[in-house]
């Protein structure tokens, strides 16, 4: 994993900076990202631009997971693996991908997941799959929800904004299907709330602001203090 940090050190001020300028990227709530320790970053997904701008917006190195077809593409596979990206076989059980997700977080790194499992073409975030919740519960790590708005209009049609939510933990939920489902619903709700906040912010011309605080989640899904 350490080799990927060197690639990020070069890629963030070059590729990330170019993408940020081209998309007129604005980032809100970056200070909410825990500076160290295992972390699951859970984001929505519209475009090929998302991993680039999210990486530029993150104060930490993100270890992404991408479909195995991307890894098999000439040139692209080598490129994304240099950034620490690992593969997953979509639509089937992939124990190696699960092992890698957990290993990233167990090693104290930040795992970047586009939690719907595929790009959304409706223009709004879609249902959240269980992967982020599974890793968080199994490794006792927080989830940091993130909303991306504007990439659904790309390439080149409007600015892009990213809002970081407050890290949340799921102490007390069972480490199994029921717990993963309950936690995923909380993550989905937070991403959609952050996304709607960005939509309103764009209507106002993107003034400075602070993303909304975590809502009342009941007994589970507490904001991390």
N, C-alpha and C positions, 0 to 999 in steps of 0.2 A: 504493500500500500504506500510505503514511503516514496517509491519512485514516482507515483502519480502526483505527489505534492510538488515535485519539481516541474512537471508538465503544467500543473495549475498555476504555478508561480510565473510561468511564461505566458500561458494562454489567457489568464484573466486580464492582464493589462494590454493584451494585443487583440485577440479574437473577441474577448468580452467587451473591451472598450469600443471596438468597431460596431458590434451589435447594439450596444447601449446607445451610441450616438445615432445610428441608423434608425433605431426604434423610438428615439427620444424617451428612453427609459426613465421612469420615476419609481423610487423605492420608498415604501412607507413601513415603519416599524422594524427596521433592520436590527435595532438595539435589543429586540426581544430574543434573538437567537442566543442560546446558551454558548458561551465561548469555548467550552470544553466538555468532554464526556460523550458517551454514546447518545445518539439522537436520530430520530426518524423525521425527515422533512417530507411532508405530505402535500403535494401540489396537484392542481388540476392541469389539464393538457389539451391544447388546441392545435399546436403547430410544431414543426421542426425547430422553430426558433426558441421554444420554451426552455430546453436544457441549457442553451447558451445564455439567455438573459437571466434565468434563475441562478446559474453559476456565477454570473457577474454580480448579481444582487446579494449573494450569500457571503457573509464574512468568513465562512468556513469552507474547506474543500468538501465537495459533495461526491459521494460514490454512487453513480447511477446504475440502474439496471435497464437493459434494452433488449428488445426481441432478438432472437438468434439470427433472424434474416438480416438484420443490420450488421451484425458482426461478420457475416459471410460476404458482404459487399466489398469488392476490391477497393483498397485504400481506406474506406470508411471504417472498416473493422479495426484495422491497425490504429487509426486515429483515435477512436473512442476508447479503445483499450489502454492507450497511453494515458488517458485521464482517469483510469481506474474503473471504467465501465465494465460490467460483467453481463453475461447473457442469460436469457430466460426463454424457455419454450412455452409459448402462449397456448392456452387451450388444453393443457395437459399438466399432470403433476410433474414438477421439476424439483426434486429434492436437492440437487446441487445448487440451484438458484436460492432456495430457502436457506441452505447452509451458508451460502455467501452473504445473504442479507443479514443473518444473525451474527456472522463473524465480523462484519464491518462494525456493527453497533457494539458487540462485545469487546472489540478492540478500542473502543472509545472514539470512534469516528462518526461522521454524519452520513447517513444513508438517504439519498434523494430518490423519492418514489413519485411517479405520476400515477396517482392512486385509482384512477378510473380504469386503468389497464390498457387503454388505447385512446387515440385522439378523439375528441368530441366535435361533431360537425353541426351541432344545434346552436352553437354560440353561447351556451351556458354550461357550467360544470355538470357532470353526470354522476351516476351512482358510484360510490366509493367501494372498491373491492377490499377484501379482508387482509391483504398482505401487510400493510402498515401497522394495523392493530395487532396482528399476530406477532410481529417482531417486537413491538413495544411491550406487549404483555409478557412474552417469553423472556426478554432480556431486561425487563424492569426499567425501560428507558422512556423518556418523554417523547411525545409527538409534537412537532411544530407545524401547524397548518399554514398553508400559503395559498393565496389566490393570485392568479395571473389574468389580467384583462388587457385586451387589445391585440393579442397574437391571433385571435380568431379572424381578424381582418387582414392578416399578412399573407403575401408580402406587400409591404409598402403602403398600407392604407390606414394610417392613423397611429397615434402614440401607444406605447405599452406601459402598463403600470403593474407593480407587484406589491402586495400587502402581506406582511408577516403577522400571524396571529400569536397569541400567547402560548408558550409550551404547555401541554396538558399531560397529566398522568392518569392512569386507569387502575390505581390501587383498589383492590377489592373485587375486580371482575375476574371470573374464572378464566384459566388458560385453556380455552377450548372454543368450539364453534359459537356457543352462545355469547361468550365474552367478546370474541372477535366481532361478532355482528353488532353488539351494543356499542362497542368502541367506534366501529366504523360509521355508525349513524351519527355519533357525536362529531367525528372528524368531518363528515360530509356536511353537517349543519354549519360548522364553523367556516369551512371553505366557502360555502354559498353565502354566508353572511358577509365575509370579507369581500367576496366578489361583488355583491350588491352594493357595498360601500364604495368600491372602486367605480362602479357604473355611475353612481350618483356624483362622485368626485369628478369624473370626466365631463359630466353635464355642466358642472360648475367651472370648467376650465382647468381642473387639477390644481387647486390651491393646496398649500401645505396643510397637513392634518395628521392625526394619529388614528390608526385603525381602531375599530371598536374593541373594547375590553371583552374578555370571555364572558359569555352569558351564564345564566343559572343552569348548571348541568346536573343538579340533583346530587345524589350520593356518589356518582362516578364521574370521571372525566374532569377532575379538578385542575384548575389553572395552577401551574407550578410557580411558587413564590420565590 
